[in-house]
């Protein structure tokens, strides 16, 4: 804890917001370079002579020259991806005493929960309406409850809907309070390995390609980008990809006109915490979320469809005032990679209520239609690659588990477990696959997690 | 005295089988399987002489050896009705026409045409259905299969001893056997040769009527929606209501309790229908066929049972959660045969559920799983 406290004190002394974002993350070397540059030109700005090593076209092939990458940062636990799993992992590892750094590709936290506008949280409850998602996930719900128009339907047995903006704010608050180092606008693109052991990850950002070294890496990218880059075996799935949008002015619908109209709009979406605003889901076709061609094609097609359906809505008498608040910044990727881990989640185990000695979390049901199911620690650990743990939708599971594992509550749970396990591995100086699972379970329970 | 002891023994053993107290699975078929009336009628109707027919042989032999041997030494129903008749000792037995002969011949004639019309009048089956229905859990619907014995009890109060002598088709069968034995067995001319042409004429007439009735029933067009979903391996809907003896075995053997007595149709009254509000037909179970004494539900090995459709799931996308912008895959996840897939139309952005008819045996797991208030996926009869 000593390191974390001193870091927090340091940030406070610098008058920083407490977020180790952008400015705080700039390495000292870069600052020195800027100081050496020539006198600033009149009118402001700065002349720069880039010293890059661009790719070379050689004999019809594009060659990336070998080069040394600047090390941006060193940390105990590096969490890649700032969605529900990544944020839960970062908070859990930090609370367990590790020095933690979280890296996020967009400018905010929440992943699909905010950027994908998947604002409905399904899977917190099981048969009988009992809530099984506790720990950090429950804490987030409780904090949203305290925010004005942060969440609706937040009661046992129900599926709550959150406001994405309230959520973005709340997650930053939690990360800031915990004292986690943050790098935003950083896209984790490669693993740094030493044999079969992961030692950190490489990021692409406006600062170029840089490295962060870490004792343990938590892959919360959703797509398993980092474990895949490190060479961990996995399942590659095609799955439905949609695009969510929000509609506004639904409280300004002319009910009298709508009543006599011949037809009703096809889908006006589900209620959100903001009056008059709904969120509209989209199934979309099965496609490869790891193919930029598929992603591009769908992004273009989906936006076209959303606008067309808005026009249809506006043509319906009474609905002329409806407008699109926003389309989701992120395409709705549901599943892409599933780790082939030490243990694998199976649908049969869910239905058979299989219990695992290394249980680190419990999953729920969509419509309280199945019992709780245990998630073993082995589902987060790759079979051969060391020092990387999977968290979120890309953990080890069979294809049939995709529907159950991909929703937000299991992401909290696997994130929470991965964070605690990573911190224990760092503290005990062992590989994550060798951690004392009893210790992890004890810490998880102390942090409020439900393990069945 | 010996007769009463014998019949008491059969009653106790038969009741034990109906209550499934015996450790052997085959014992659950119970007394109806031993009835030659059931055995012969269903063998003729199904054009198959299998184990079912063999099981009927001992009682047949008994009936051939002794006049009304089954009534005297084996029938628990007769014993029960005897006790009922004693409640009105002074009532005079009334002469009825030989209804049992007609029932027997109609059934055999019908069986020749594929539909054993009145097989469910078998006294063993009626007794077995009554006792079996008392096996817990006792429900109102289960008790419906028990109506046979009380009904006959009431009948015997009004007309003492009339059932056994004049109405029971199994009794009539034994009388026919006795006549046959006397006619063919002895070289001497028959004691009443004058009666023979009329008996023969009546028999031919009754069997012809039965065949005609059966064929009329089999040919009658049915509205598709009116047909219920029957147990897996059941005969086709035209023949099933006739081949089922209403013993209730299948309903009690079903571990998920999806089989219930049919109360909606007249022809199939009290025959089993599958209903998926509380369970589905398990992929690892073929119990109903194993305990069916009449062969109305085929005895299928588990592999063939899985490939034998009892129905097919059909989707109404207008009711499906996917049409209403919701995420749902309940039916897909619960389908044990992986028969359901989604198809997305990139033109109009609609999603359709598709059921692979080659894989779907109509087990109802999807219907059970569907979370919509009005089920979007429902098993229809094949």
Contacts between the chains, C-beta under 8 A, distances in Angstrom:
chain1	res1	chain2	res2	distance
A	122	B	327	7.1
A	240	B	342	7.4
A	240	B	344	7.0
A	267	B	324	6.9
A	267	B	325	4.4
A	269	B	325	6.2
A	270	B	325	7.1
A	270	B	326	8.0
A	280	B	325	6.2
A	281	B	325	4.7
A	281	B	326	6.9
A	281	B	327	6.5
A	282	B	325	7.8
A	282	B	349	7.1
A	283	B	322	6.1
A	283	B	327	8.0
A	283	B	342	7.4
A	283	B	344	6.0
A	283	B	349	7.8
A	283	B	351	4.4
A	284	B	344	6.4
A	284	B	349	8.0
A	285	B	344	4.2
A	285	B	346	5.8
A	286	B	344	7.0
A	301	B	346	6.8
A	305	B	349	5.1
A	309	B	349	7.7
A	347	B	333	6.5
A	366	B	327	7.6
A	366	B	328	7.1
A	366	B	329	7.9
A	366	B	330	7.0
A	366	B	371	7.8
A	367	B	328	7.7
A	367	B	330	6.8
A	367	B	371	4.3
A	369	B	330	6.0
A	369	B	369	6.6
A	369	B	371	6.3
A	400	B	333	6.9
A	403	B	329	4.7
A	403	B	332	7.7
A	403	B	333	6.0
A	404	B	333	7.7
